[in-house]
């Protein structure tokens, strides 16, 4: 006999009501009253973020640029690739070039999308669009006033080791590095 929960695993939940809880320029938090597949109801909190991009920029086939900054929530300094939100009316590739210039001081001749993924499928509504960038040229860097960033070039093999040693914590960077490494095999 099949487990009744298994038969309901693909059944869509139904939103009965939704109310905003908090909003700023980066996130919105809402609380939904939902009906589960078995008819019960529950409260579900959702954090909505805009779509975002992450760019792993290659100076040459063996060297990537990472940005380092203190991350308030994690309470530590981390190396990661340039990332950021897509502004209203902006295409993904426009956001890629803007974030690459703002955070790393480069524009790219070529950008290739490698994937899109949900950064947290349970309570955060955010899709990350991951790109590789090549043919980098220096660009004017007008950084976000809330960001204090260090820019550094690393051998790609060292960045892969940083992921393997659990030194890079940013999921977007980890996904990009693993995709780039797989493309090299």
Secondary structure, 3 states (H helix, E strand, C coil): CCCHHHHCCCCCCEEEEEEEEEECCCEEEEEEEEECCCCCEEEEEEEEECCEEEEEEEEECCEEEEEEEEECCCCEEEEECEEEECCCCCCHHHHHHHHHHHHHCEEEEEEEEEEEEECCCCCEECEEEEEEEEEEEECCCCCCCCCCCEEEEEEHHHHHHHHHCCCCCCHHHHHHHHHHHHHHC
